[in-house]
Amino acid sequence: MNVIRIIAFSALIGLAPGADLHRVEIKEINTTIQQTPRYQVSGLKDKPFDPRYWLEIEAELEVESLTDTEFIPELRTNWFAIVRAIDKTAPGGKKNVMLTGEITFQNIRAKDGEAHLIAFIGPDTLEKLTGEDRPNEGDVEGIALTVSGPGVASEGSRAAGLEKATAKEQTRWWAKSMYETVAEAIVAKDRTPFAPLWWDRYPTEKVD
């Protein structure tokens, strides 16, 4: 039965049987401003701090795997965000800056037909660019995400589902060198105070 399914899927996308076993389509990208979480930990002296603000980026994917386990071993993701940054020399005192980040996720569960990915922009980055102690989602002009991975169908009509943007998607702005760029500014959850949270919602990040 699995051989029949693989052949049918391969014929549908116009590739040789067995060439691609996974299908991924980005359905939606959402952002939320989150405050640094507070934890109660025993055995440590508590220290006061004022929770700061992070931009959480979550992507919803439609996924399918024709493997026996119904897991996608690996997805490589590239995240992009256009932020309105302060610049006294620019018209209106603002300019667009593009933030980027690369995150590899592993063991993406495809049994339910959907998966979620997450990334963050930290408080220091947001405050340095916007000049605001409490940035808001309006400071972000657009978010884009591209996805690839071994065995992921990427030819023909499948290619369009591997990239998505929240604004001006037709222009594919994330692929153009028209912005000042800050690399590694969009980071994985495990590099934030949110690392222990939501384990059952998101696949784990691969540590290089």
SVG drawing of the C-alpha trace seen along z (x, -y; Angstrom):
<svg xmlns="http://www.w3.org/2000/svg" viewBox="-5 -64 32 66">
<polyline fill="none" stroke="black" stroke-width="0.4" points="0.0,0.0 2.8,-2.4 4.5,-1.7 1.2,-2.6 0.9,-5.8 4.4,-6.8 4.0,-6.2 0.7,-8.1 2.2,-11.1 5.3,-11.1 3.2,-11.0 1.1,-13.8 4.0,-16.2 5.7,-15.0 8.8,-13.4 10.3,-9.9 8.8,-7.4 10.4,-7.8 12.1,-11.2 10.0,-13.2 8.2,-11.8 7.1,-14.9 4.8,-17.8 4.8,-21.1 2.8,-24.2 2.9,-27.4 -0.6,-28.4 -0.4,-31.4 2.1,-33.6 1.1,-35.4 2.9,-37.7 2.3,-38.4 4.1,-40.7 5.1,-38.6 6.6,-39.6 9.5,-37.8 7.9,-34.9 8.4,-34.7 9.3,-31.4 9.2,-30.3 12.3,-28.2 13.2,-26.8 16.7,-27.0 17.7,-30.3 17.6,-33.8 15.1,-35.7 16.2,-38.9 13.9,-41.7 13.5,-42.6 11.0,-44.2 9.8,-41.9 10.6,-43.2 8.9,-42.6 9.6,-40.0 8.1,-39.6 6.9,-36.0 6.5,-34.8 4.4,-31.6 3.9,-29.8 1.1,-27.3 2.0,-24.5 0.0,-21.9 2.2,-18.8 2.1,-15.3 4.7,-12.5 4.5,-9.2 7.0,-7.5 5.9,-4.7 6.6,-6.9 4.7,-10.0 7.5,-12.2 9.5,-14.7 13.1,-14.4 14.2,-18.0 13.0,-21.4 15.4,-24.2 13.7,-27.6 14.7,-31.1 12.9,-34.0 12.7,-37.6 11.2,-40.7 11.0,-44.3 11.2,-46.6 10.6,-50.4 13.9,-51.6 14.8,-55.1 17.0,-57.1 17.2,-60.9 18.7,-61.3 15.8,-59.4 12.5,-61.0 10.1,-60.9 12.9,-59.8 12.4,-56.1 13.8,-53.6 13.2,-49.9 15.7,-47.4 15.5,-43.7 16.1,-41.2 17.0,-37.6 17.5,-34.3 18.0,-30.6 16.5,-27.8 16.5,-24.0 13.7,-22.0 13.8,-18.2 11.3,-15.4 8.2,-17.3 5.1,-15.2 2.8,-15.0 0.2,-12.6 -2.4,-15.3 -1.8,-17.1 -0.5,-20.3 2.5,-21.6 3.6,-24.9 7.0,-26.6 8.1,-29.5 10.8,-32.1 11.5,-35.3 13.0,-38.8 14.5,-39.8 13.9,-43.0 17.4,-44.4 17.0,-44.2 13.5,-45.7 14.4,-48.6 17.6,-49.4 15.9,-49.6 12.6,-51.2 13.8,-53.3 10.7,-52.1 10.8,-50.5 7.5,-48.8 7.5,-48.0 4.3,-47.0 3.3,-44.8 2.9,-48.0 6.6,-48.5 6.9,-45.4 6.1,-46.1 6.2,-42.4 7.3,-38.9 8.4,-36.2 9.3,-32.6 10.9,-30.1 11.1,-26.3 13.1,-23.5 14.4,-20.1 15.5,-16.7 12.7,-14.8 10.4,-17.8 8.5,-18.3 9.7,-21.6 9.0,-21.4 6.1,-22.9 3.1,-24.0 4.6,-22.7 7.3,-25.5 4.8,-28.2 3.8,-26.6 7.4,-26.7 7.4,-30.5 5.0,-33.0 4.9,-36.6 2.4,-38.7 2.7,-41.7 3.7,-42.3 4.2,-38.6 4.2,-39.0 7.3,-41.2 9.4,-38.5 11.1,-41.3 13.0,-38.9 15.0,-37.7 16.2,-41.2 19.2,-43.1 17.4,-46.4 17.5,-46.7 20.0,-47.2 20.2,-43.7 20.8,-42.5 21.7,-38.8 20.9,-36.3 18.4,-38.7 15.5,-36.2 16.3,-33.4 15.1,-30.0 12.9,-29.5 15.6,-27.5 17.7,-30.7 15.0,-32.7 13.4,-32.5 10.5,-30.7 12.6,-27.6 10.9,-25.4 7.4,-26.2 5.0,-24.6 7.0,-21.5 4.1,-19.6 3.2,-22.4 6.5,-22.9 9.2,-20.5 12.6,-20.8 15.3,-23.0 18.4,-21.3 21.6,-22.3 24.6,-22.6"/>
</svg>
